[in-house]
């Protein structure tokens, strides 16, 4: 999705403003919001990529004007409604009004340590890797309207495979509920000038983690 | 924490978003709890873990160990998940953690331009600036400008490598060990290691700053 979330290389957002002695949460609701989102993910209400797509689908003005956990709260609200886990009427009332939808499991306190570890996304390879370290590749000029992890600034540009990461769950597929469709994942490194033109910093190299369907062999 | 979900410690940002979000999140928690999907006690435990157990102090231990133990450093670069797991700081380290090493000629920097991917287990939750539009937009095309926002200036001929975390691989920067720290214990070395130097937007503290 060519959305506002795909920010790499954009201009106009101003300076980075580090905060001295930043607290883990700036308000108690931020922690509740984080934990609620993680809990719903942990019980299998949606995959991590469906969750990311949920953030990206917020309207651009809302995306830019909401705080980080504010976006998480809006996403959670939209997703529980879209999946029939709770009704808009219930969220407005602040109480359950209808029967719950059966879920595979509930997140109990005993499950918490498991939720604190990032999931494992490596999968057995359905086919050999098409590319190897050192290969030149072009990031495809592709613009799916749904979730993808190929940033716009890399599309159409030629880089070099630096590492083969193994075969991983393919976000473009899981995000639309089409299954894991595992794909080979590569570290692809680009020269700064290839991405951003002649005036780019000559000392700069940028790498992305690119799934095989994002890549093609460039013309010689 | 505990059973009081009214949360009057609102931190420092005020205004309409705060009360609106407080109400929105409270409604979500109440409804999802009443539906039986979640247990508020589980949320309490998660928040407690992020506030007390999971944080950059874990990453600092990893870096200090790598500075003092060449065998560990080699293992860390080869497979950071396995190497960090072996330290026993964290109950289970997520797959595909990758350590990238700064050298006299190369400076590494980590970003997630698409969202906020970050090595939670070793660095904790990302700071606000890491998730902000200015960082996510400029890290890839103006890393020296970003570094100057942090008060960091690199030599003009220093090669810069920016790692965009666009998949479930996660990165931690292994900074260079500061001069004048020969013979320091791992505990003391860890005091030099800032969160930002493990993201690549900072450098470790100098020996005289902690001595």
Interface residues (C-beta under 8 A of the other chain):
Chain A: X5 X6 X7 X8 X9 X10 X11 X12 X13 X14 X15 X16 X17 X18 X19 X22 X23 X24 X25 X26 X27 X28 X29 X31 X32 X33 X34 X35 X36 X38 X39 X40 X43 X45 X48 X52 X55 X64 X66 X67 X68 X69 X70 X73 X74 X76 X77 X80 X85 X86 X90 X91 X92 X93 X94 X95 X96 X100 X101 X103 X106 X107 X108 X109 X111 X112 X113 X115 X116 X117 X118 X119 X120 X121 X122 X149 X150 X151 X153 X165 X166 X168 X169 X171 X185 X187 X189 X192 X195 X196 X200 X201 X203 X204 X205 X206 X207 X208 X209 X210 X211
Chain B: X5 X7 X8 X9 X10 X11 X12 X13 X17 X18 X21 X22 X23 X24 X25 X26 X27 X28 X29 X30 X31 X32 X34 X35 X36 X37 X38 X39 X41 X42 X43 X44 X45 X46 X47 X49 X50 X51 X54 X55 X91 X92 X93 X94 X95 X96 X111 X113 X114 X115 X116 X120 X121 X124 X125 X127 X128 X129 X131 X132 X133 X134 X135 X136 X137 X138 X139 X140 X141 X142 X143 X144 X146 X149 X150 X156 X157 X158 X159 X160 X161 X162 X163 X164 X165 X166 X167 X168 X169 X170 X196 X201
